[in-house]
Each structure stands twice: as structure tokens, then as C-alpha cells.
């Protein structure tokens, strides 16, 4: 399912126009991004938790040349599925 299909399904299920559903989904995604950018986590009970994890800087190897390269520290978004979502996927 892509974003447009999701918007259409939400509009249908919630009896909204596609425009209204699109705005609601965009606002939801923006607010999740803002919370993660600010270092917060977003918990949606029964669905899951969005959080940020930090990776330390490390040294890697260029597979073509074998030279060592520095890999900088970074932050990555994580998602951990909640119990209800896990059960829905497994049944």
C-alpha cells in the first residue's frame, strides 16, 4: 500500500474527503518527525513506538580499495511494533 492508497482508505473508512484525509495523515507524519527530531519518542498504544537510536562513529573498509574510512556518528529512527500489531500480523 502506498501513501495515496492509504489516504483513499482512510478517507473511505472515516467518511472524509481525500483532501481531509491527506491533510490528517500529513499532519500526523509531520508531528511524529518533529517529536523524533526533538529527542522524544511517540507511543501509539496497541500500534507501536517510534524512537531515535544513536550510532557511534566507527571505522569501516572500502570494499573496492580496502582502505579504511571513517563512518560518522548518526541518529536513526526506530519503530517497535506493539502487541496488538504483532498479533494482527501473525493471525
N, C-alpha and C positions, 0 to 999 in steps of 0.2 A: 504494500500500500504506500503510495507516495503522498506528498503533502496535499495536493489537490483532491485526491480521493478521500483523504481524512477529513478535509474541510466539507466535502459534499456529504459524507456520512454523518458528521456532527450536525450539520445543518438539518439533515433529514430527521435524525433522532431527537434533536432538541427543538424542532419546529422553528428554526431560524432561517433567515436568508443566507445564501452562501457568503455574502459580504459580511454579515454579522458574525457568522461562524469563523470566517477567516480572520477578522479583527480579534476575536476572542482567543483563537489559537496563537496568533502573532503576539498578543499581549502576554499570554502565558509563557511562551518561549522566551520573550524578552526579559520577563521578570525572573525566570529561572537563571538566565545568563547573568543578570545584574547581581543576584544573590551569590552565585558562584564566584563572580569577579570580586565581590566584596569579602570573600572568605567564608560565607555562610554555607550551610547545606540546606537542601529543600527536601522535606519528608512529606510524601503523599501516602498516608496510611492505607495499607492494602495494595498499593501500587509499587512503591519503592522509594529509594533515597538517592538524590543527586548530590555528589560531593566533589571536592577537589583533592587530588593527591599530589604530592611533590616528589619529583625525581631528582636525586642528587646528580651533580656533574660527574662524568665518568670519562674514561679513555676508551676509545674504540679502535678498530682497524679498518682501513680502506681495503675492501676485498680485491680491488684491481692492482693496487700497488704494494699492499702490505704495510703501508706507512701508518703510524699511529695518528689518530685525530682526536681532538678534544670535543666531547659531546657536552654542551652546556646544560645546566640545571633547567628544569622546566616544570610546569604545573599541567596536570591533565584532569579532565572531567571524568568522573566515575559514576556508574549507576549500579545500584544493588537492588535487585528485584525483591519486592515484598512477598510475604507468604501467600496472599490471595492471588497475586500474579503468577507465582510459581505453580500454584495448584491449578490455575486456569490453563496454563500452558501444558501441564503434564496430564490433563484429563481430556 
